[in-house]
C-alpha cells in the first residue's frame, strides 16, 4: 500500500519501540501518511531495519535510531542519534514499554524500578529534551494502557501503575506545551495481537476467546487498530484534541 492522502507530508516523527508490535504498526501508518519516520529500537536492530524497509517499500521515508531505554542518559543519547538524521521534530510517539506479569507478593524492587524507568521516566525526559526540537503545532502521543483504568489483571499492577503515571504526565504536559500549539494525548490499547502476547494468545483457542470476550466488539485488537487512532491524533484534524486519554480497547472498559 502506498502513501495515503499525505496528511503528514513534510512532517518528521519519532516512534519509540517502533520496530515491533504496536510501534511498528504506528511507524508504518505514519509513513503511509507521508511522514518521515524515525524508528527507534532498544536492542533489535534487525527488526528496526525491517520496519524501515517496509515503510520505504510502501513509498515512505524512514530511518532507524537505536538506544536502550531505562538506563542513565537514555534520553540524551537517543536524541543525539536522532539529530544525526533530522534537524527537527513534529511528532513524538512514546510507545516503548515493558511489563512483567508478577504477583504483588513477589515483585522485586529492581523489576519495579525497571518498569517505571522505561514506561514513565523515559517518556518524561524524551519529551522534556524533545520539546526543544519539537516545532510549534507539533504532537506528542503517549501509548498508555486500558489497565490504568481497570484492575482486571492484578499481576500487571506495576505495569498499570507506570501507565497511570504516564496518563497524569499527559494531562499536565498538555498545559505546559499548549501555548505553542502542541497537543499532547494518550492512547490506551487493550489486548492486541502482537509478538509480545503471542506466547499466551496465539494458538490457544481458550485464551483467544477470553481476550476477544473482553471487548465489546468481540475481537482481539490489532496494531493497525491502534495506529489508526495515533495517525488521527498526529494529523491537523485533531488540532483541538489535547490533554485527553483515548480509549482504544475495543470497548473493554464499557
N, C-alpha and C positions, 0 to 999 in steps of 0.2 A: 504494500500500500504506500503511495507517495504522500507528499505534503498535502495537508487538508486545505483549509481556506487561508492559511498564512496569518492567523491571528497574532502569532508571536514572532513573525518575521522581523529580524533586526534585534531581537532580544537575546541576551545571554543568561543561561540558567545553570545552577549547580544543584545536583541531586545527590545527597549523601546516601550511601548504601545503594547506589544506583546500578549496581552490576547484577543484582539478583532480585527475584520475587517482585514485591510491590514496587520497589525502587526502580527496577528495570522497566516495569510497565509504565511508570511515570516518565522516566527518561525517554523512552521510545515515543510516548504520546506527545511530549513537549517538542521532541524533534520533528514529529509529523506536522506540528503546528507552525514550524518554521524557526523555532528557537535553536540557537547553538548551545549544545548541552555538555556541561562538564559532568562526566560520570565518575563519581567518587567510589573508591573501593578501599577496604581495610587491608585485606591480605590476598584476595583472589584476583590477581592482575589479569589472568586469562579470561575470567568471566567478564571483567570490565571491557577488555578488548573485543569480546564477542558482542557486547551491547553496543559499543561504538560502531562496530562493523554493521550491525543490524540497522542502526539509525542512518548510517551513510548509504546502505543499500536501498533504503526507503526514500532516498533523496535529501536527507538531512545532513547536519554537520554536528560533530561531537568530538570530544577528547577525554582521555582518562586521567584521573587525578588520584594518586594513592597516598593514604595516610591512615594509620591506625588511630581510632578514637578511644577515648577513655584513658589516655596516658598524658603525663605532663607535657605542655606545649603543643598539644594536638591541633588546636585551632590555628595557632600561628603557622605551624608547618603546613597545614592544609592550604591556607590562603597563599603562602609563598609558592606552593606548587601550582595553585590556580592562576596566580599572577603571571606565571611563565607562559600561559596560553591565552589570557584575556586581559583587557585593560579596564574592565568594569563589569558590573553585575546588574541584572534586572529582576531575577527570580531566584530565591533561595528556598530549596525544599529540604527541610530537616527530616529525613526519612530513616536514617540509620538507627537501628535499635537492637537490643538484645534482651532476652528473657529466659528465665530458668524456672521450671516447674519444681517447686521445693516447698515442703510443708513448713508452716510457720515455726514449728518447734526445732527445725534442723537447719534453716538457712543461716549461713555464717556471715560475719562482718565483711570479709573480703569479697564475697559474692554480692552482697548487698551494695557495697560501695562501687563495685564494678558496674552494676546495673544502672545506678544513678549517674556514674561518670559518663557513660555512653548515652543514656536516654534523656538526661536532664542537663547535666553540666556542659556537655559538648555542644548541644544546640544553643545554649545561652551564650557561650563565648564565640561560637561561629557567627551568631547574629550580631554580637557586640562588635567584633572585628570586621564582620562583613558589612555593617552599616555604613562604614566609610567608603566602601566600594559600591554599595547599592545606590543606583540612580534614583532621583526623586520620581515618585509614581511607581516604584517597584513593588515587589510582592515577597512576603515571607510566608511559607506554608509549612506548618509543623504536622507531622503524621503522629497522631495520638493513638488511642485505642478505646473501643467501647467498654473495655474493662475498667476504665477510670470512672465510669458512671454506674456500673452494675457489678455487684460482688458475686458473680456466678462461677468463678474459678478461683477459690481461695488459695490454691497452691501457687498462683501467679500474683500474690499480694504485692510483693516488692516491685514487680514489673508494673502493675496497675498504679502503685503509688508514684513511681517515676513518671508515668504518663500524666497523672494528675498534676504533678509539678509543672509539666510542660504546658498543660492547659492554662494554669494560672499565669505562667510566663507569657503565653499568647495574648491573653487579655491585657495585661499591663503593657506589653511591648507595643500593642496597637495604639495606646495612648501616647507613648513616647515618640513613635515614628509617624503618627498621623499627620502632624503639621507639614511633613514632607510629601504627603500624598501616598505614603507607603501603607499598604494594607497588610495585616497580619492575621492569619486564620489557622485553625486546627482542623484536620480531617481525621475522623475516627473510624477505622475499619473494624469489622467483626472478624469472624473466621474466614480466612482467604486461602484458596488452594495455591500454595507456594511450596518450594522445596523445603522450607523450614518446617512446614507442617506435614510434609509427605510421609514421614515415618509413622505417624499415628493415623493419618487421614486417608491416604491413597491405598487402595487395595483392601480396605477394611470397610465392608458394607455397613456394618453397625455404626461405626464411628462417623462415616459419611452421612448416614441417615440422621444421626443425632445432631450433627453440625447443621445440616440443612433444616432440621425441625426448629432450630433456634431462630431462624429468620422468618419474618412474616411472609416472605416470598417463597419459602420452602426450597431454598437453594443455597449452595455454598458460594461465597464471593470469589471473584477472580481479580487479578491485578488490574485488568482493564476497567473494572467497576470503580476502583479507587482512582486510577489515573484520570478517568474522565472528569471526576469531581475536581481533582487538582488542576487539570487543564482549564476548567472554567474559572477557578479562583485566580489562576495566573493571567487570565485574559482581562481585557478592558471591560467586558460585560459585568465583571464582579467588582468594579471600582467602588461601589457603595456598600460592600460587604467587608467588615473588618471587626476584629475582636471576637469572632464567632467560633463556635465549635460545631462542625458539620457532622451529623450522624450519617456515616456511610456503612452501617452494619447490616443493611438489608432489612431493617425493621426488627432487629434482635432486641432492641430496647423498648419496643412498642408495648 
